[in-house]
């Protein structure tokens, strides 16, 4: 993280930066190379075990399939904000419980299992956290901004558990706001609530669109922090395998 740290120092030195915004997943909190579908399959297995411990028998493949269907449905039925939509984990698992005939009171258990799975999957980016802490000590506000179906409170909980020494001044999640970084809406919310102009903000993250192209077009200073090439190659290979496993699980669940 040496070069990004130097880049942060250069940008805040050369511009009147008052707010530093950081992407969370694959930036502040780093994932392994397990693809999303494989993560969802693992969560479904953990949820099936948790339900079994409560005396509720549900097949992991059924949980996996219901979650995918619920996620697609949630994105369709969610209220449109400024032409954008974003799903929310609570709605997704409420739909899963309904689809599988489960007691609605079990939906929070499904969410809790997902939280524990994320803790197991993620690693805190300590060099970046240290760089952010220095910016905060210098008097700048530091917040996170995430395009994610997890609410900001849950994301903040993950950061607190994995980077306990990092103090942030707040956070913005598309799940709560109904608008995204990639569409620009989440940045507009952040600018308004933080009371800053685009040129007074530095945002960093791994997505070429959501973390670079969109905020740059709005006049926000940006720093691209992509995952290493080796990570991307291995992730791509595992993604191909996950697609084959996904098809097999969907056939079993049908």
Helices and strands as residue ranges (DSSP letters): H 2-14, E 19-22, E 29-31, H 36-53, H 60-77, H 89-99, G 104-106, H 107-121, E 122-124, H 126-137, E 141-146, H 152-162, E 171-173, H 174-177, H 185-194, G 198-200, E 201-205, I 209-213, H 214-217, E 221-224, H 229-253
